[in-house]
């Protein structure tokens, strides 16, 4: 039942990390993919090539998700290329870690612009297209367990992800009659290029030992859940938050 054959997915921030894994695994399940990037164009091209090697179609579209006009253009390009859009995944984010008393307005604003507003722009633009098609579809928001766990020095990111979760629930409630589902995945501590901006190799290794499952998540762990939630196997699931964290939230370090 985990089959996305004939579906088209647009995934923001999919040149690296969790977004990249989602793009590849959805293609492996049969979907054609719009790979979105902002500043990693070469890596986006690599993702497109990987998807094409799986026998699926893919395009790469550069777009800053905080720019609504650019997001609308990206959705239009996806539809022009593939004829329709069925799945929108809001994965792109920005994060800068600073103590609250030293936190700059600029860091707070940029985090909200990309992480919260970017998710809103993608979801609304994609949902409007899916609604016009009249066949239903799926929206998926990649948040974080930090939407619930207020770790220090991460106030902008924690706040943005918590807002995205409530936004997703409201969207799910409004769009259920249109058979457009909206769900959230809360990754735990995940080994991604973004995480390595803040964490050393030794901290990654020792941190994994503190998680009940015994390791950090791989991006593919999150992607496998994303494929399920965007597939027909999850047709009756909307408005949910699925933790994919190896038990991190049960006993956070």
VENNORLIN-V238336 format. One record per backbone hydrogen bond with DSSP energy under -0.5 kcal/mol. NH is the residue of the N-H (numbers start at 1). CO is the residue of the C=O. If there is no record, write none. Layout:
BEGIN
<<NH	CO> <NH	CO>>
END
This chain:
BEGIN
<<3	1> <4	29> <6	30> <7	4> <9	32> <10	87> <11	34> <12	10> <12	89> <14	11> <14	36> <19	16> <20	16> <21	17> <22	18> <23	19> <24	20> <25	21> <26	22> <27	23> <28	24> <29	25> <30	27> <31	26> <32	7> <33	57> <34	9> <35	33> <35	59> <36	11> <36	34> <37	61> <44	40> <45	41> <46	42> <47	43> <48	44> <49	45> <50	46> <51	47> <52	48> <53	49> <54	50> <54	51> <55	52> <56	51> <59	33> <61	35> <63	37> <65	63> <67	64> <68	66> <71	67> <72	68> <73	69> <74	70> <75	71> <76	72> <77	73> <78	74> <79	75> <80	76> <81	77> <82	78> <83	79> <86	8> <87	8> <88	138> <89	10> <90	88> <90	140> <91	89> <98	96> <98	153> <102	99> <103	99> <103	100> <108	104> <109	105> <110	106> <111	107> <112	108> <113	109> <114	110> <115	111> <116	111> <116	112> <117	112> <118	113> <120	116> <121	117> <122	118> <123	119> <124	120> <125	121> <126	122> <127	123> <128	124> <129	125> <130	126> <131	127> <132	128> <133	129> <134	130> <135	130> <137	179> <138	86> <139	181> <140	88> <141	183> <142	90> <143	141> <143	185> <145	187> <147	144> <148	145> <149	145> <150	148> <151	149> <154	151> <158	154> <159	155> <160	156> <161	157> <162	158> <163	159> <164	160> <165	161> <166	162> <167	163> <168	164> <169	165> <170	166> <171	167> <172	168> <173	169> <174	170> <175	171> <176	172> <178	175> <179	176> <180	175> <181	137> <181	179> <183	139> <184	240> <185	141> <186	242> <187	185> <188	244> <190	188> <191	217> <192	190> <196	192> <197	194> <198	195> <199	195> <204	200> <205	201> <206	202> <207	203> <208	204> <209	205> <210	206> <210	207> <211	207> <211	208> <213	246> <214	211> <217	189> <221	218> <222	218> <223	219> <224	220> <225	221> <226	222> <227	223> <228	224> <229	225> <230	226> <231	228> <232	3> <233	1> <234	231> <235	232> <237	234> <238	236> <239	182> <242	184> <243	241> <244	186> <248	245> <250	247> <251	247> <251	248>>
END
